[in-house]
Amino acid sequence: AVFGVTENPLIVFTSNMFAIMGLRSLYTILSKAASDLEYLEPAVAVVLGFIGSKMVAEYFGIYIPTELSLGVVLTFFKRWSW
């Protein structure tokens, strides 16, 4: 995706390097938090399912506002994080 913005090899390399480092640290945090947050995995599964169904709905011409989507996502995470 970064090649759509620039063809500078330094920018491409550093952006990918920082993205990988960020994902690695995020995975470390989530793997440690997964044992403490019992309902994290079901909440993530429901949110991903909602986002996937939103993408399918938009393909068929049904528009779902961003504010509604954020509200649904926050509601799921709030409900299952307690």
Secondary structure, DSSP 8 states (H G I E B T S, - for coil): -GGGT---HHHHHHHHHHHHHHHHHHHHHHHHHHHH-TTHHHHHHHHHHHHHHHHHHHHTT----HHHHHHHHHHHHHHHH-
